[in-house]
Amino acid sequence: MSTLNYTGKAKHRYLDLVLRFPLRPLRCDEDLDAAVAVIDGLLSRPSLKTEEQDYLEVLGDLVEAYETESHPLGPVSDADLLSHLIEARGVSQSEVAGATGIAVSTISEVLRGKRTLNRAHIGKLARYFHVTPDTFVF
């Protein structure tokens, strides 16, 4: 197991972050909002030092743990997930079809909720959108 020993300015930067927002379990939505504000502030910086990245990673884990426990997400339909991925990437159905080899009509039917994705579709879409296949499986 490796141990990190921050020294000098690195130690000061890390402790500054911990003093501003201690790394402890989030217990309410107000804690969540404050943690998200800290995360947004760090992510808006052009670059982060190692100790800031470490802090951000742990704070992100705390946010994820709280959200998973307090605000669990229900299953998402194939249509909603595919629609979100297409919108987030800023591409058209035709572009997705061309890049994945899935027929445009199939993509259209999935988006209309008339068809579900099969394993082959999921593999191709996961590669195209750079997500894990289990993103599609509930």
LUMVEX-148839 format. One record per residue (C-alpha): chain; residue number from 0; x, y, z; residue in one letter. Coordinates in steps of 0.05 Angstrom, whole numbers, plus 5000, padded with zeros to 4 digits. Example, Ala and Ser with C-alpha at 12.3 -4.5 7.8 and 13.67 -1.06 7.14 Angstrom:
<nodes>
+-----+-----+------+------+------+------+
: mol : seq :    x :    y :    z : type :
+-----+-----+------+------+------+------+
:   A :   0 : 5246 : 4910 : 5156 :    A :
:   A :   1 : 5273 : 4979 : 5143 :    S :
+-----+-----+------+------+------+------+
</nodes>
This chain:
<nodes>
+-----+-----+------+------+------+------+
: mol : seq :    x :    y :    z : type :
+-----+-----+------+------+------+------+
:   A :   0 : 5000 : 5000 : 5000 :    M :
:   A :   1 : 5029 : 5067 : 4980 :    S :
:   A :   2 : 5025 : 5127 : 5026 :    T :
:   A :   3 : 5024 : 5198 : 5001 :    L :
:   A :   4 : 5063 : 5249 : 5041 :    N :
:   A :   5 : 5046 : 5318 : 5018 :    Y :
:   A :   6 : 5099 : 5369 : 5036 :    T :
:   A :   7 : 5105 : 5444 : 5032 :    G :
:   A :   8 : 5055 : 5479 : 4987 :    K :
:   A :   9 : 5023 : 5413 : 4968 :    A :
:   A :  10 : 5006 : 5399 : 5041 :    K :
:   A :  11 : 4980 : 5469 : 5050 :    H :
:   A :  12 : 4935 : 5464 : 4988 :    R :
:   A :  13 : 4906 : 5398 : 5011 :    Y :
:   A :  14 : 4894 : 5420 : 5082 :    L :
:   A :  15 : 4863 : 5485 : 5056 :    D :
:   A :  16 : 4812 : 5443 : 5018 :    L :
:   A :  17 : 4798 : 5399 : 5078 :    V :
:   A :  18 : 4789 : 5459 : 5123 :    L :
:   A :  19 : 4741 : 5491 : 5074 :    R :
:   A :  20 : 4700 : 5427 : 5065 :    F :
:   A :  21 : 4720 : 5369 : 5110 :    P :
:   A :  22 : 4720 : 5300 : 5079 :    L :
:   A :  23 : 4666 : 5265 : 5118 :    R :
:   A :  24 : 4601 : 5229 : 5101 :    P :
:   A :  25 : 4547 : 5273 : 5072 :    L :
:   A :  26 : 4484 : 5270 : 5114 :    R :
:   A :  27 : 4434 : 5316 : 5081 :    C :
:   A :  28 : 4419 : 5352 : 5015 :    D :
:   A :  29 : 4451 : 5416 : 5042 :    E :
:   A :  30 : 4516 : 5377 : 5051 :    D :
:   A :  31 : 4508 : 5351 : 4980 :    L :
:   A :  32 : 4497 : 5421 : 4952 :    D :
:   A :  33 : 4559 : 5447 : 4988 :    A :
:   A :  34 : 4600 : 5388 : 4963 :    A :
:   A :  35 : 4577 : 5399 : 4892 :    V :
:   A :  36 : 4595 : 5472 : 4896 :    A :
:   A :  37 : 4666 : 5453 : 4918 :    V :
:   A :  38 : 4671 : 5402 : 4862 :    I :
:   A :  39 : 4646 : 5453 : 4811 :    D :
:   A :  40 : 4698 : 5503 : 4836 :    G :
:   A :  41 : 4754 : 5452 : 4828 :    L :
:   A :  42 : 4730 : 5429 : 4759 :    L :
:   A :  43 : 4728 : 5501 : 4734 :    S :
:   A :  44 : 4803 : 5508 : 4744 :    R :
:   A :  45 : 4847 : 5499 : 4682 :    P :
:   A :  46 : 4888 : 5446 : 4718 :    S :
:   A :  47 : 4894 : 5414 : 4786 :    L :
:   A :  48 : 4954 : 5393 : 4826 :    K :
:   A :  49 : 4959 : 5321 : 4849 :    T :
:   A :  50 : 4934 : 5336 : 4919 :    E :
:   A :  51 : 4874 : 5374 : 4891 :    E :
:   A :  52 : 4858 : 5316 : 4845 :    Q :
:   A :  53 : 4862 : 5268 : 4905 :    D :
:   A :  54 : 4815 : 5312 : 4945 :    Y :
:   A :  55 : 4767 : 5317 : 4886 :    L :
:   A :  56 : 4766 : 5242 : 4877 :    E :
:   A :  57 : 4750 : 5228 : 4950 :    V :
:   A :  58 : 4697 : 5283 : 4952 :    L :
:   A :  59 : 4667 : 5254 : 4888 :    G :
:   A :  60 : 4663 : 5186 : 4922 :    D :
:   A :  61 : 4627 : 5217 : 4981 :    L :
:   A :  62 : 4577 : 5251 : 4934 :    V :
:   A :  63 : 4565 : 5186 : 4897 :    E :
:   A :  64 : 4555 : 5147 : 4962 :    A :
:   A :  65 : 4504 : 5198 : 4987 :    Y :
:   A :  66 : 4466 : 5201 : 4921 :    E :
:   A :  67 : 4464 : 5126 : 4914 :    T :
:   A :  68 : 4435 : 5119 : 4984 :    E :
:   A :  69 : 4389 : 5181 : 4986 :    S :
:   A :  70 : 4369 : 5190 : 4914 :    H :
:   A :  71 : 4372 : 5123 : 4879 :    P :
:   A :  72 : 4357 : 5124 : 4805 :    L :
:   A :  73 : 4307 : 5077 : 4776 :    G :
:   A :  74 : 4318 : 5039 : 4712 :    P :
:   A :  75 : 4325 : 5081 : 4649 :    V :
:   A :  76 : 4293 : 5058 : 4585 :    S :
:   A :  77 : 4335 : 5042 : 4524 :    D :
:   A :  78 : 4301 : 5100 : 4489 :    A :
:   A :  79 : 4318 : 5150 : 4544 :    D :
:   A :  80 : 4390 : 5127 : 4551 :    L :
:   A :  81 : 4404 : 5126 : 4476 :    L :
:   A :  82 : 4371 : 5194 : 4468 :    S :
:   A :  83 : 4414 : 5223 : 4523 :    H :
:   A :  84 : 4478 : 5194 : 4494 :    L :
:   A :  85 : 4462 : 5221 : 4425 :    I :
:   A :  86 : 4446 : 5290 : 4452 :    E :
:   A :  87 : 4507 : 5292 : 4497 :    A :
:   A :  88 : 4552 : 5274 : 4439 :    R :
:   A :  89 : 4517 : 5323 : 4393 :    G :
:   A :  90 : 4507 : 5273 : 4336 :    V :
:   A :  91 : 4449 : 5251 : 4293 :    S :
:   A :  92 : 4416 : 5183 : 4289 :    Q :
:   A :  93 : 4447 : 5175 : 4220 :    S :
:   A :  94 : 4517 : 5189 : 4247 :    E :
:   A :  95 : 4507 : 5137 : 4302 :    V :
:   A :  96 : 4482 : 5087 : 4251 :    A :
:   A :  97 : 4540 : 5099 : 4204 :    G :
:   A :  98 : 4592 : 5093 : 4259 :    A :
:   A :  99 : 4562 : 5031 : 4292 :    T :
:   A : 100 : 4534 : 4993 : 4233 :    G :
:   A : 101 : 4465 : 4992 : 4266 :    I :
:   A : 102 : 4409 : 5008 : 4217 :    A :
:   A : 103 : 4379 : 5078 : 4223 :    V :
:   A : 104 : 4310 : 5046 : 4227 :    S :
:   A : 105 : 4332 : 5005 : 4287 :    T :
:   A : 106 : 4359 : 5066 : 4323 :    I :
:   A : 107 : 4295 : 5103 : 4306 :    S :
:   A : 108 : 4252 : 5046 : 4333 :    E :
:   A : 109 : 4293 : 5043 : 4397 :    V :
:   A : 110 : 4285 : 5118 : 4407 :    L :
:   A : 111 : 4209 : 5112 : 4397 :    R :
:   A : 112 : 4206 : 5056 : 4448 :    G :
:   A : 113 : 4183 : 5006 : 4396 :    K :
:   A : 114 : 4245 : 4962 : 4403 :    R :
:   A : 115 : 4297 : 4945 : 4455 :    T :
:   A : 116 : 4372 : 4939 : 4446 :    L :
:   A : 117 : 4402 : 4870 : 4438 :    N :
:   A : 118 : 4472 : 4849 : 4460 :    R :
:   A : 119 : 4504 : 4865 : 4393 :    A :
:   A : 120 : 4473 : 4935 : 4393 :    H :
:   A : 121 : 4496 : 4947 : 4464 :    I :
:   A : 122 : 4568 : 4927 : 4448 :    G :
:   A : 123 : 4571 : 4972 : 4387 :    K :
:   A : 124 : 4538 : 5031 : 4422 :    L :
:   A : 125 : 4583 : 5023 : 4484 :    A :
:   A : 126 : 4645 : 5027 : 4440 :    R :
:   A : 127 : 4618 : 5086 : 4401 :    Y :
:   A : 128 : 4597 : 5127 : 4462 :    F :
:   A : 129 : 4658 : 5105 : 4504 :    H :
:   A : 130 : 4616 : 5076 : 4560 :    V :
:   A : 131 : 4616 : 5007 : 4591 :    T :
:   A : 132 : 4564 : 4958 : 4565 :    P :
:   A : 133 : 4534 : 4953 : 4634 :    D :
:   A : 134 : 4511 : 5025 : 4625 :    T :
:   A : 135 : 4455 : 4995 : 4583 :    F :
:   A : 136 : 4437 : 4937 : 4629 :    V :
:   A : 137 : 4394 : 4944 : 4690 :    F :
+-----+-----+------+------+------+------+
</nodes>
